[in-house]
Amino acid sequence: MSPLAKADLFPAKNKKKIANHTIFVSTWNHGVPANNEAHQVIENGGNIVDAVEKGVNVIESDPRYTSVGYGGLPDRDGNVTLDAALMDGKGNAGCVCFLQGFKNPISIARKVMEETPHVILVGEGASQFALSQGFKKTDLLTPESKKAWENWKVKAEYSPEVNVENHDTIGLVGLHQGELAASCTTSGMAFKMHGRVGDSPILGAGLFTDGEIGACAATGLGEYVLKSQTSFLVIELMRQGNSAEKACHMALSRIKEKFLDPNPELEFQVGLVVLGINGDYAGYSLLPGYQYALTIDGKTELIDAPYLIHK
């Protein structure tokens, strides 16, 4: 059995022991380096908000990950547009949408949270604010992403594919010394319509944190997460006494029943990560193929998530 198995680390009746662990849970395989960096931030004396910000900074800055930040695949007009949000357990939050020309939108979202009376800044206003805070503009379109866009333009067909990371967010939730936080950052769907914003920077959809209950983040086809307010729903289901895994199952079942059951031709992925204040964690998805990264006290593993729809 894995050294990170729940049965070993999280006995149901020992919540005091659970609360003493530092835990990070994040979406997809790019969650592994994000979690490792987040844990290192804690080791270096940072707090949980520092950790979930700096953890995803690693992915935003790495052009190999074409669904996030620098090197993200552009919209259908060739523009890389970024969305990000961060929320702590006290209800503080910052979000940026349709941001162009800045490598680390999650750090700008944090500045929105800490330096303005607002929650969301968008487009040119978000860019002006970023410049005022000392962030430097840069060209986000790498040669590799530009080539992918030019190849796409030959047919110019948009069709989201299941479990292809050209449209998959990184969401990271963390717990340390009884404090929770969540971050979510993305370049959105590859070759989307110019101006499209998905679920990632929207509180209650792409992420949600309640310091009394837990933190949740979502990935996948954001339109359906937006329509279902999935992250908020997961936390509310946990408030009602459901485990992290059961809450994910119930929330995804609602998406299935409302959108997929009446439309058998539809196929899309939604994946979740959730972390309770008591250390209860889960990753869950609609369809197979989704993985999440789990780090407990510095030990990390990539896990194949359970899924709702078996065909």
PyMOL commands that set and color helices and strands:
alter all, ss='L'
color gray80, all
select helices_A, chain A and resi 6-9+15-19+31-43+48-60+105-115+123-132+143-153+165-167+222-228+230-239+244-260
alter helices_A, ss='H'
color red, helices_A
select strands_A, chain A and resi 23-27+82-88+93-99+120-122+170-176+179-186+207-210+214-220+270-276+281-285+291-296+299-304
alter strands_A, ss='S'
color yellow, strands_A
deselect
rebuild
show_as cartoon
